[in-house]
Amino acid sequence: MGIGDKAKAAADQAVGKIKQGVGDLTDNERLEAEGAAQNLKGQAEAKAEEVTDAAEDKIDQLKNRLD
């Protein structure tokens, strides 16, 4: 995963929070729920990116030890 994936995760979180806020202000439960779901999706994508990066770092460390 790269910079584009990180940006998409951050965008999903930001848009989700905005939708939640607008839904709350307008008493639109559907929009609020959509925002919460989008925010959680962004958080999950960000966490997956962190795990992938950590795994790649460990693989690189092991390769360096073998060289």
C-alpha positions in Angstrom: 0.0 0.0 0.0 1.2 3.4 -0.7 0.7 7.1 -0.3 -2.6 7.0 -2.3 -4.0 4.4 0.1 -3.1 6.4 3.1 -4.7 9.5 1.6 -7.8 7.6 0.8 -8.0 6.3 4.4 -7.6 9.8 5.7 -10.2 11.2 3.3 -12.7 8.5 4.3 -12.2 9.4 8.0 -12.5 13.1 7.4 -15.6 12.8 5.1 -17.2 10.4 7.5 -16.7 12.8 10.4 -18.3 15.6 8.4 -21.2 13.5 7.5 -21.7 12.5 11.1 -21.7 16.1 12.2 -24.1 17.2 9.5 -26.4 14.3 10.2 -26.3 15.2 13.9 -27.0 18.9 13.3 -29.9 18.1 10.9 -31.3 15.2 12.8 -30.7 13.0 9.8 -30.0 9.6 11.4 -29.2 8.0 8.0 -26.5 10.5 7.1 -25.1 10.2 10.6 -24.9 6.4 10.3 -23.3 6.7 6.8 -20.7 9.0 8.3 -20.0 6.7 11.1 -19.6 3.8 8.7 -17.3 5.8 6.4 -15.2 7.0 9.3 -14.8 3.4 10.6 -13.9 2.2 7.1 -11.1 4.9 7.0 -9.9 3.9 10.4 -9.7 0.2 9.3 -7.9 1.1 6.1 -5.4 3.2 8.1 -4.8 0.3 10.6 -4.3 -2.2 7.7 -1.8 0.2 6.2 0.1 0.3 9.5 0.1 -3.5 9.8 1.3 -3.8 6.2 4.1 -1.3 6.7 5.2 -3.1 9.9 5.2 -6.5 8.2 7.3 -5.1 5.3 9.8 -3.6 7.7 10.2 -6.9 9.5 10.7 -8.7 6.2 13.3 -6.2 5.2 15.1 -6.7 8.5 15.2 -10.4 8.0 16.5 -10.1 4.5 19.3 -7.8 5.8 20.3 -10.4 8.3 20.5 -13.0 5.6 22.7 -10.9 3.4 
